[in-house]
Amino acid sequence: MGVFETTLRVRYAETDAMGIVHHSRYFVWLEIARIEWLRSLDLDYKAMEHDGFSIPVIQADLTYKSPAFFDDELQITLIPPTDLSHVRFTLNYLIKRNTTVLTQGFTVHVFLNKDRKLIQPPHFFIERLKAQ
């Protein structure tokens, strides 16, 4: 499974009074990367939820190394899981501006069914990742 990359530009509203991106915005960007990653696998998260599957975040961690500023163009790298044999999996992330690493971290997810019960990864999910 290869890495996934997407870019975004920092909006003015994402900065604080010091002109630096507020720390909470990075978690929103991780979500943007996750949804785009799923789209790249031809998996529609909205459709998955409609069909009774969800993959909520149960843990998230970021290490901040350098700030981002208004109008920066950022590259978000998502490293997919290598093992989907359990009900939980980890996605790793790296956010950079050109060659400068701004943050790195991870999110841990579980698979839930429509009754919000833990389940093994759905077969269609595993197959899409293998096809990548």
N, C-alpha and C positions, 0 to 999 in steps of 0.2 A: 504494500500500500504506500503510495507516494504522499508527499506533503501537499497541502493545499495552501495557496496564497491569494490574498485579496488586498486591495488598497482602499484607503479612504483619506479624505482631507478633513482636518480638524476645523470644526465650525466655531465661530466666535462664542456662541452660547455654551460651548463645552469648557470654556476657560473660567478661571476664578478671578478675583480682584487683582491678583498678581500677574495675570496674563498667562498663567500656566494651566494646562488641562487639569481639571479636578480629578482626583484619584478614582472616584466612582465611575467616571466615563469609560475607563478601560474595560470594566466588566460588561458594559453595553457593547463595546467593540468586539469583545470575545463572542458575545451572542450573535452579532452580525456575521462574524466569521463562521460560526457553527451553522447558521441557517444557510449561508452561501455554500459552505462545504456540502451540506445535505443536498442542496439544489444541484451541485456539480455531480452528485451521485444519482441524480434523477429521483431524489426522495423529497417529497413535499411535506414539510413538518405539519402544516395545517391539515393536509389530507391524512397524515398518520394519526393525528389527534382525533380527527373525525372517525377514523376506523378503530379507535379505541387503544392506541399506543401512545405513550409519551416517554420522554427521556429527560426528566428534570435534573437540575444541578443539585447535588447534595453536599458538595464541598467545592470551594474555589480559593485559589491562592495566587497572588501576584507579588513579585519582587520588583520594586521600582528602582531603576538604575540612572535614568536621565529624564528630564521633563520634556513634554511635547508642548507646542505653542500653536496659537491660532494660525491657520492656513498651512501648517505642515502637511505634507503628503506622507502617509504612513503605510508601511507594509506589514500586514498581519499574516504570520505563518501559523498554520494549524497542523499539528502532527497527529494523524489518526491513531487509534488504538491498534495494537498488534494482536491482542488477545480478546476475543469476544465470547469466551466460553463461560463467563459468569454473568450475574445480573448487574454488575457494575463495570464501568470502563472509564478510562482516563483519557482526556484530550490535553495535549501540551501546546503551548502558544509562545510565540516570540513576536514582539512588536518593535519595529525598527523605523528610523528615519534615515534613509540612505543606508549607510553602514553602521550607524550608531544604534546600539541596542537600548531601547527605552524601558521595556518591561519584559519579563518572562514569567510564565506561570502555568497553571493547569486548572482544569475543572474535572470533577468526578461526577458521573451520571449513573442513574439506574434506569432499567426498563420497567415500566408499569403498564398494566392493562387498564381497561375502562373502569374497573372497580378499584383502581389505585393499589393493586396488589403487585408485589414484585414478580417478575417473570424472566425467563431466559430471553436472550436477544431473539427477536422474530427472525425467521429464516430469510425473509425478503431483505432485511437489513444486512445480515451477514453476507448474502449473495452480492448485494451492491458493493459492499466493501471489497470483497474478493475480486470483483470485476474491475475495480479501479486500477 
